[in-house]
């Protein structure tokens, strides 16, 4: 009986039934290391780093990736408000940006990578 790999596990020979991956950009590297990068479709990444995720989208290795704000700065802003006695919202949605084949080249150019 075959087991389903946990997120972040390397894709190896035992995972021969894997034909598509949705997840972190690192899954592409794991598949490449296992010689599986040509026969697996990488649908989505979540690390929109210009020299990895964006480059891979531009080359067609990933369908898309996301660039997202880390919560630290916003968390500090809200903590300061709370300490001042101000009301804070119960839900805060941070901005994200979808990076796909339509905007990947522009992002690479802006970062001096194309």
Secondary structure as UniProt FT lines:
FT   TURN            7..8
FT   HELIX           13..15
FT   TURN            16..17
FT   STRAND          20..22
FT   HELIX           26..33
FT   TURN            34..35
FT   TURN            37..39
FT   STRAND          41..44
FT   HELIX           50..54
FT   HELIX           55..59
FT   STRAND          62..68
FT   HELIX           72..83
FT   TURN            84..85
FT   STRAND          96..99
FT   TURN            101..103
FT   HELIX           104..110
FT   TURN            111..112
//
